[in-house]
């Protein structure tokens, strides 16, 4: 079945015996990588959970200082980017169309980072960045440490996704008839959706406390 | 046993309408999460509702966008392992929390 879809591709590079084997290896490897990433984020969520149980009022007050509308808008942007990536994966036999969709997803990812960057700038301006310049109730720093670490680690992952999108675009435009290109779009899609998935949990945990 | 090779995510299998339908559901659930946060109810209920909606959104993304619905068993085994490891992390964290 996959032979039909990929029949226009060039030969398969070593060490793979077939395109199917190459695809199986790459996708399974990506899921394994996502498993390790899930462990990283689960540690962050575990830290969040413990501190939230210990200091519920701090988390309620800290969350109230965040911009719910911007957080909600950013969630909508990321969910839309996931839709676009799903379309890119579904359309990957048409490399031009897939490339356009991946470019759009990268643009939406950049928009997310732009809005997030504005939020960080605004929060720092209001003296909410933990440290000597913190101007609020000192106990609130606990919430903002968790907030900046969680959103910062997520932003690093999204930035990685955008860089990967640019790589995939290069692969699309310069190597349009290779099986790796198709596999790269699929594995990229899995990663992008995973980053979206993490935000789905971060959004209510940070913005909608209490 | 099926392999990844057996699964081809082509236009015909997962159509644009299905992806759009999932997006609409995700956005509806997002609005629901936001709306619940504005309602004056106990925070435990708000937290539980928000967590439930987040899991529903995650399930939609994993099931449809990440193709879990048509994935081979090895991928399901990976996901089960991830879930198991996360449960271990949660249990160890909570046992530490409870013992202090």
HADDOCK unambig.tbl for C-alpha pairs under 7 A between the chains (distance, minus, plus):
assign (segid A and resid 1 and name CA) (segid B and resid 6 and name CA) 6.81 0.50 0.50
assign (segid A and resid 2 and name CA) (segid B and resid 5 and name CA) 6.36 0.50 0.50
assign (segid A and resid 2 and name CA) (segid B and resid 6 and name CA) 6.94 0.50 0.50
assign (segid A and resid 2 and name CA) (segid B and resid 8 and name CA) 6.17 0.50 0.50
assign (segid A and resid 20 and name CA) (segid B and resid 5 and name CA) 5.08 0.50 0.50
assign (segid A and resid 23 and name CA) (segid B and resid 5 and name CA) 6.95 0.50 0.50
assign (segid A and resid 24 and name CA) (segid B and resid 4 and name CA) 5.23 0.50 0.50
assign (segid A and resid 24 and name CA) (segid B and resid 5 and name CA) 6.32 0.50 0.50
assign (segid A and resid 28 and name CA) (segid B and resid 75 and name CA) 6.85 0.50 0.50
assign (segid A and resid 35 and name CA) (segid B and resid 82 and name CA) 5.58 0.50 0.50
assign (segid A and resid 39 and name CA) (segid B and resid 86 and name CA) 6.67 0.50 0.50
assign (segid A and resid 42 and name CA) (segid B and resid 86 and name CA) 6.36 0.50 0.50
assign (segid A and resid 46 and name CA) (segid B and resid 90 and name CA) 6.33 0.50 0.50
assign (segid A and resid 46 and name CA) (segid B and resid 93 and name CA) 6.43 0.50 0.50
assign (segid A and resid 50 and name CA) (segid B and resid 97 and name CA) 6.56 0.50 0.50
assign (segid A and resid 76 and name CA) (segid B and resid 27 and name CA) 6.63 0.50 0.50
assign (segid A and resid 80 and name CA) (segid B and resid 23 and name CA) 6.84 0.50 0.50
assign (segid A and resid 83 and name CA) (segid B and resid 19 and name CA) 6.40 0.50 0.50
assign (segid A and resid 83 and name CA) (segid B and resid 23 and name CA) 6.22 0.50 0.50
assign (segid A and resid 86 and name CA) (segid B and resid 65 and name CA) 5.55 0.50 0.50
assign (segid A and resid 87 and name CA) (segid B and resid 16 and name CA) 6.91 0.50 0.50
assign (segid A and resid 90 and name CA) (segid B and resid 9 and name CA) 5.88 0.50 0.50
assign (segid A and resid 90 and name CA) (segid B and resid 10 and name CA) 5.29 0.50 0.50
assign (segid A and resid 90 and name CA) (segid B and resid 11 and name CA) 5.26 0.50 0.50
assign (segid A and resid 91 and name CA) (segid B and resid 11 and name CA) 6.23 0.50 0.50
assign (segid A and resid 190 and name CA) (segid B and resid 66 and name CA) 5.85 0.50 0.50
assign (segid A and resid 193 and name CA) (segid B and resid 66 and name CA) 6.87 0.50 0.50
assign (segid A and resid 197 and name CA) (segid B and resid 58 and name CA) 5.80 0.50 0.50
assign (segid A and resid 200 and name CA) (segid B and resid 54 and name CA) 5.92 0.50 0.50
assign (segid A and resid 200 and name CA) (segid B and resid 58 and name CA) 6.94 0.50 0.50
assign (segid A and resid 201 and name CA) (segid B and resid 54 and name CA) 5.82 0.50 0.50
assign (segid A and resid 204 and name CA) (segid B and resid 50 and name CA) 6.21 0.50 0.50
assign (segid A and resid 208 and name CA) (segid B and resid 37 and name CA) 5.89 0.50 0.50
assign (segid A and resid 210 and name CA) (segid B and resid 43 and name CA) 4.61 0.50 0.50
assign (segid A and resid 210 and name CA) (segid B and resid 46 and name CA) 6.66 0.50 0.50
assign (segid A and resid 210 and name CA) (segid B and resid 47 and name CA) 6.86 0.50 0.50
